[in-house]
Amino acid sequence: TVGEWSAAPECSSRCGQSEKFQSREVLCTSFATNLAVEPVKCLAAEPLSEVLVCNATEPCLPGAANWTVGAWQAAPACSTDCGHQQTYNAREVICADIASGAAVDDSNCDGAKPVSRTLACQATANCSGGGGPAMDWKIGEWGPIPNCSTECGQHQSYKTREVVCAVTSTGAVVDDQHCSVDGEKPSSRELACQATVDCPKVSWRLGPWGVVSKCPTECGYPQTYKVRAVVCAETSSGAVLDDSLCKEAKPDSHAVACQPTAACPDPPFRPPMNWKVGPWGSAAACSTDCGRQATYKAREVVCVTSTGAVVEDQHCSDEKPESSILACAATQACPEFNWTVGEWSAELTCSARCGQDPKFRTREVLCTQVPGNVTVEDQRCSGSKPESSIL
């Protein structure tokens, strides 16, 4: 007996390709009584849930993150033995930076997190005497460590691994609560790297509107404009930066001043137009600090008529002169600091006699600078320091 599909929720992301999940009730029922019976009495199982692909209409912006899903693990054959819990199909679901693929914090992804498991087998009856299959944490290998970025303002990124509660004998995935009695769930992710450089505070710097001359009355003049300088600049120093560093929409640098005049009779009249080039703006003092962005000096370059009225660039036939040039090159990336872990010492033989001290295995754990592999103070490394000894 198959119920109706639940109403599908919104897609898991507002941009790019994502998923939505819907479920339904499926019962094995007797033809004679229409009452529910054990699932194994039905010849074929109907799917309890399904995942639908969404194609959002909005493209993903640079720096955006999206949900990334792994392949579903094949579920083991359902058991009819007593004492088996519900088992699941499982897959890894992480929030990842779209450009680099690095795992980032889940809060950076829009929409509901896609499901990481779906029901594969229903629970069986309790065993007489309360017995049941043994269960334990099943821990996958750590995924690849993402390339740590030294650009300012990057999100923390993580390495991840799959950690599920599974039946020891079959590997079937069950609810985490069945393993929690044996200890805390091992971590499924660890911090791999985080930004080491604060981004400069930047904003759009607006110049004054240029003086608008009297609108022409002669025939053949195109639409003319008033203009102003609009540059992305560091708030504290005023240094001009690349426009891409200012995240808000760039304000208009042109505004209509005069509407076009009527076309001229034959022979057509075309007023002369040329490039008007302003002086270079002053450049801020160049910094030698690591991780600094390239800075520029800028000047105004506009196409004007013989009267000085500003028109669209297309009306000047010569190549447009440069409006910005490099003032200070970007400095070298700031160093990264990572934990470097040595090999465990040889395993020691423990004594069962009373009064013996506990034995430990040890390894070297150092905070090192990359590149160079130079040992530095521990506080420079992010995240918890790995264990250097175990009992």
ZAMARGU-4260 file (C-alpha; in steps of 0.2 Angstrom, whole numbers, plus 5000, padded with zeros to 4 digits):
<rodrens>
0) 5000/5000/5000 | 5008/5016/4994 | 5004/5033/5001 | 5005/5050/4992 | 5022/5059/4989
5) 5024/5073/5002 | 5024/5091/4995 | 5042/5094/4989 | 5051/5108/4998 | 5061/5122/4990
10) 5077/5118/4981 | 5093/5116/4992 | 5101/5131/4984 | 5095/5147/4975 | 5109/5146/4962
15) 5116/5133/4951 | 5110/5114/4952 | 5104/5107/4968 | 5091/5095/4975 | 5074/5093/4984
20) 5068/5078/4994 | 5051/5070/4995 | 5045/5055/5005 | 5029/5044/5006 | 5023/5030/5017
25) 5024/5012/5010 | 5016/4998/5020 | 5016/4979/5016 | 4997/4974/5018 | 4987/4958/5017
30) 4975/4957/5002 | 4962/4948/5013 | 4962/4960/5028 | 4971/4976/5022 | 4981/4975/5038
35) 5000/4979/5039 | 5011/4963/5039 | 5030/4961/5039 | 5039/4970/5025 | 5047/4953/5019
40) 5030/4946/5014 | 5029/4958/5000 | 5038/4953/4984 | 5045/4970/4979 | 5049/4985/4989
45) 5042/5002/4983 | 5054/5017/4986 | 5050/5026/5002 | 5059/5042/4996 | 5066/5050/4981
50) 5078/5065/4977 | 5073/5077/4963 | 5086/5088/4954 | 5083/5107/4953 | 5090/5119/4941
55) 5089/5136/4948 | 5088/5151/4936 | 5101/5162/4945 | 5119/5159/4941 | 5131/5157/4956
60) 5142/5173/4960 | 5160/5172/4963 | 5164/5167/4981 | 5148/5158/4983 | 5146/5141/4991
65) 5134/5127/4986 | 5129/5110/4993 | 5140/5096/4986 | 5133/5078/4987 | 5143/5061/4985
70) 5137/5045/4978 | 5124/5035/4987 | 5132/5020/4996 | 5124/5004/4990 | 5113/4997/5004
75) 5116/4979/5010 | 5102/4966/5008 | 5088/4969/5021 | 5089/4956/5035 | 5074/4946/5042
80) 5084/4941/5058 | 5077/4948/5074 | 5084/4963/5082 | 5090/4972/5067 | 5087/4991/5067
85) 5081/5002/5052 | 5095/5003/5040 | 5099/5017/5027 | 5107/5022/5011 | 5120/5035/5015
90) 5130/5048/5006 | 5142/5063/5011 | 5134/5080/5010 | 5146/5095/5012 | 5145/5114/5009
95) 5159/5118/4997 | 5166/5134/4989 | 5160/5134/4970 | 5177/5140/4964 | 5189/5129/4973
100) 5178/5115/4979 | 5185/5117/4997 | 5173/5112/5011 | 5167/5127/5021 | 5155/5130/5035
105) 5137/5125/5032 | 5131/5142/5036 | 5139/5148/5019 | 5126/5138/5009 | 5109/5144/5005
110) 5093/5133/5007 | 5090/5117/5016 | 5104/5104/5017 | 5101/5090/5006 | 5097/5073/5014
115) 5112/5062/5018 | 5103/5046/5020 | 5086/5038/5015 | 5078/5023/5023 | 5083/5006/5015
120) 5076/4993/5027 | 5063/4993/5041 | 5067/4987/5059 | 5063/4968/5062 | 5055/4961/5078
125) 5064/4961/5095 | 5074/4945/5099 | 5068/4935/5114 | 5080/4939/5128 | 5084/4956/5121
130) 5099/4951/5110 | 5104/4960/5094 | 5118/4963/5081 | 5133/4972/5087 | 5135/4990/5081
135) 5150/5002/5080 | 5156/5018/5072 | 5162/5016/5054 | 5175/5029/5050 | 5180/5033/5032
140) 5196/5041/5026 | 5199/5059/5027 | 5195/5068/5010 | 5208/5078/5001 | 5215/5093/5010
145) 5209/5109/5000 | 5222/5121/4993 | 5223/5134/5007 | 5221/5152/5000 | 5231/5166/5006
150) 5219/5179/4999 | 5211/5190/5012 | 5194/5187/5018 | 5192/5168/5013 | 5181/5157/5023
155) 5188/5143/5034 | 5189/5127/5024 | 5189/5109/5031 | 5194/5091/5027 | 5180/5079/5029
160) 5177/5061/5031 | 5161/5050/5033 | 5157/5044/5050 | 5141/5033/5052 | 5134/5020/5064
165) 5134/5003/5056 | 5130/4985/5060 | 5147/4977/5063 | 5144/4961/5054 | 5135/4968/5038
170) 5141/4986/5037 | 5122/4992/5036 | 5120/5010/5041 | 5109/5013/5056 | 5104/5028/5067
175) 5118/5036/5077 | 5109/5033/5093 | 5113/5014/5092 | 5132/5018/5093 | 5131/5033/5105
180) 5131/5021/5120 | 5149/5016/5116 | 5156/5034/5116 | 5155/5051/5108 | 5153/5051/5089
185) 5170/5054/5081 | 5172/5071/5071 | 5167/5070/5053 | 5177/5086/5049 | 5193/5096/5054
190) 5199/5113/5051 | 5211/5113/5036 | 5215/5131/5034 | 5208/5149/5037 | 5211/5166/5031
195) 5227/5174/5039 | 5225/5191/5031 | 5212/5204/5035 | 5204/5212/5019 | 5207/5231/5018
200) 5190/5241/5021 | 5185/5247/5004 | 5171/5257/4996 | 5167/5267/4981 | 5175/5284/4980
205) 5165/5297/4970 | 5172/5312/4962 | 5161/5328/4959 | 5150/5329/4943 | 5159/5338/4929
210) 5152/5355/4923 | 5139/5353/4910 | 5141/5366/4896 | 5126/5373/4887 | 5117/5360/4877
215) 5120/5361/4858 | 5106/5367/4846 | 5115/5363/4830 | 5110/5347/4820 | 5119/5331/4821
220) 5125/5331/4840 | 5123/5314/4849 | 5117/5313/4867 | 5129/5321/4879 | 5133/5317/4897
225) 5140/5324/4913 | 5153/5313/4921 | 5162/5309/4938 | 5176/5298/4943 | 5171/5282/4952
230) 5185/5271/4959 | 5186/5257/4972 | 5197/5264/4985 | 5204/5258/5002 | 5195/5268/5016
235) 5210/5272/5027 | 5223/5276/5014 | 5213/5281/4999 | 5223/5269/4988 | 5214/5265/4972
240) 5211/5246/4970 | 5204/5234/4957 | 5185/5237/4955 | 5182/5218/4959 | 5186/5221/4977
245) 5171/5233/4980 | 5157/5221/4982 | 5142/5233/4981 | 5136/5238/4964 | 5146/5252/4956
250) 5138/5269/4956 | 5135/5277/4939 | 5149/5287/4932 | 5139/5295/4918 | 5122/5304/4919
255) 5113/5311/4904 | 5115/5330/4902 | 5108/5334/4884 | 5097/5324/4873 | 5103/5322/4854
260) 5099/5335/4842 | 5090/5332/4825 | 5099/5324/4811 | 5107/5335/4798 | 5101/5336/4780
265) 5113/5330/4766 | 5128/5331/4766 | 5128/5324/4784 | 5136/5335/4797 | 5147/5326/4811
270) 5154/5338/4824 | 5172/5334/4828 | 5175/5323/4844 | 5191/5318/4853 | 5198/5310/4869
275) 5200/5322/4883 | 5213/5316/4896 | 5214/5322/4914 | 5229/5322/4925 | 5235/5306/4935
280) 5228/5305/4952 | 5240/5304/4966 | 5245/5286/4971 | 5246/5280/4990 | 5263/5275/4997
285) 5267/5257/4992 | 5266/5244/5006 | 5278/5230/5009 | 5267/5220/5020 | 5263/5203/5014
290) 5246/5199/5006 | 5243/5217/5000 | 5233/5220/4984 | 5239/5229/4969 | 5235/5247/4969
295) 5233/5259/4954 | 5233/5278/4950 | 5219/5284/4939 | 5214/5298/4927 | 5198/5304/4918
300) 5197/5299/4900 | 5181/5304/4891 | 5176/5307/4873 | 5171/5326/4870 | 5164/5337/4856
305) 5173/5353/4851 | 5162/5362/4864 | 5168/5351/4878 | 5152/5341/4879 | 5154/5323/4885
310) 5148/5309/4873 | 5148/5290/4872 | 5165/5283/4869 | 5160/5275/4852 | 5160/5293/4844
315) 5179/5294/4846 | 5187/5284/4832 | 5205/5284/4840 | 5210/5270/4853 | 5205/5276/4870
320) 5220/5280/4881 | 5223/5271/4897 | 5212/5277/4912 | 5222/5268/4925 | 5240/5261/4927
325) 5248/5250/4941 | 5255/5261/4955 | 5260/5247/4967 | 5262/5228/4963 | 5253/5215/4974
330) 5265/5209/4988 | 5269/5191/4991 | 5256/5180/4999 | 5257/5179/5018 | 5264/5162/5025
335) 5253/5148/5031 | 5255/5138/5047 | 5250/5120/5048 | 5252/5106/5061 | 5265/5094/5056
340) 5263/5076/5064 | 5277/5063/5065 | 5276/5044/5066 | 5270/5036/5082 | 5284/5028/5093
345) 5285/5009/5093 | 5271/5001/5103 | 5275/4996/5121 | 5271/4980/5130 | 5259/4983/5145
350) 5261/4974/5161 | 5246/4966/5170 | 5255/4965/5186 | 5250/4977/5200 | 5259/4993/5203
355) 5265/4995/5185 | 5265/5013/5177 | 5254/5015/5162 | 5263/5015/5145 | 5262/5028/5132
360) 5266/5030/5113 | 5271/5047/5108 | 5274/5057/5092 | 5281/5074/5087 | 5268/5087/5084
365) 5275/5104/5078 | 5267/5120/5071 | 5277/5124/5055 | 5277/5138/5042 | 5273/5134/5024
370) 5283/5136/5013 | 5300/5133/5022 | 5294/5120/5034 | 5301/5131/5048 | 5295/5127/5066
375) 5286/5142/5074 | 5276/5145/5090 | 5260/5133/5092 | 5248/5148/5093 | 5251/5152/5075
380) 5242/5136/5070 | 5223/5136/5069 | 5212/5122/5076 | 5216/5110/5090 | 5233/5103/5091
385) 5233/5084/5087 | 5237/5072/5101 | 5255/5069/5104 | 5253/5054/5116 | 5241/5040/5118
390) 5239/5027/5132
</rodrens>
